[in-house]
C-alpha cells in the first residue's frame, strides 16, 4: 500500500471524501460500489467492487466456449480491468486496464464491430497490441458493467456478423447472471 500524503476528516455523519486525484487515478465514478475491508493493523481499505469479478470463473468458461465458436481470442472486462480471457495468454491480459477508447465504446451501449479493412482500429487493453474485432457491452440492471471483447489472432484476423451476434449473446447472458 502506498501513502498519498492526503489526510481527510470524517464528518458528523461518518462520511469521508475520497480526493478527486485518487478517484480519477482509480477510475472511481459517482455511484460506483466500493467494498470496505479492515485488517489486523486497524487499517480500513476501500476496494472497487466488480460484479463481473464475482463471475470470473464462469466468465472464463464462457470465454473458452466463445473461442471455439469464433476462432478469435476473447477477453471479458469489467469497467476497469480484464477479468477473464481465452485464446490468448492469460498472463498477458488478466488485470490489464481497459483503454479510454474501449470505455467510450462500452458507454455507447451497443455492439461495436471494428473493420480493419476500413482503417478502423481499437485497442481494448493497455499494453496489448491485438486488434479488437468486436466489443459487446455487458449491461446489468440498465448499467454498463463491462464488455465481451473479441480480439484478432493468427487464425482469424477479422470478425463476421455471426461473431458479433455471439458476443452480444454472451454479454446479454453475463448481464442477466449479475442481475440474479
Rosetta blueprint (number, residue, H / E / L):
1 X L
2 X L
3 X L
4 X L
5 X L
6 X L
7 X L
8 X L
9 X L
10 X L
11 X L
12 X L
13 X L
14 X L
15 X L
16 X L
17 X L
18 X L
19 X L
20 X H
21 X H
22 X H
23 X H
24 X H
25 X H
26 X L
27 X L
28 X L
29 X L
30 X L
31 X L
32 X L
33 X L
34 X E
35 X E
36 X E
37 X E
38 X E
39 X L
40 X L
41 X L
42 X L
43 X L
44 X E
45 X E
46 X E
47 X E
48 X E
49 X L
50 X L
51 X H
52 X H
53 X H
54 X H
55 X L
56 X H
57 X H
58 X H
59 X H
60 X H
61 X H
62 X H
63 X H
64 X H
65 X H
66 X H
67 X H
68 X H
69 X H
70 X H
71 X L
72 X L
73 X E
74 X E
75 X E
76 X E
77 X E
78 X E
79 X L
80 X L
81 X E
82 X E
83 X E
84 X E
85 X E
86 X E
87 X L
88 X L
89 X L
90 X H
91 X H
92 X H
93 X H
94 X L
95 X L
96 X L
97 X E
98 X E
99 X L
100 X H
101 X H
102 X H
103 X H
104 X H
105 X H
106 X H
107 X H
108 X L
109 X L
110 X L
111 X L
112 X E
113 X E
114 X L
115 X L
116 X H
117 X H
118 X H
119 X L
120 X L
121 X L
122 X L
123 X L
124 X L
125 X E
126 X L
127 X L
128 X L
129 X L
130 X L
131 X L
132 X E
133 X E
134 X E
135 X E
136 X E
137 X E
138 X E
139 X E
140 X E
141 X L
142 X L
143 X E
144 X E
145 X E
146 X E
147 X E
148 X E
149 X E
150 X E
151 X E
152 X L
153 X L
154 X L
155 X L
156 X L
157 X L
158 X L
159 X L
160 X L
161 X H
162 X H
163 X H
164 X H
165 X H
166 X H
167 X H
168 X H
169 X H
170 X H
171 X H
172 X H
173 X H
174 X H
175 X H
176 X H
177 X H
178 X H
179 X H
180 X L
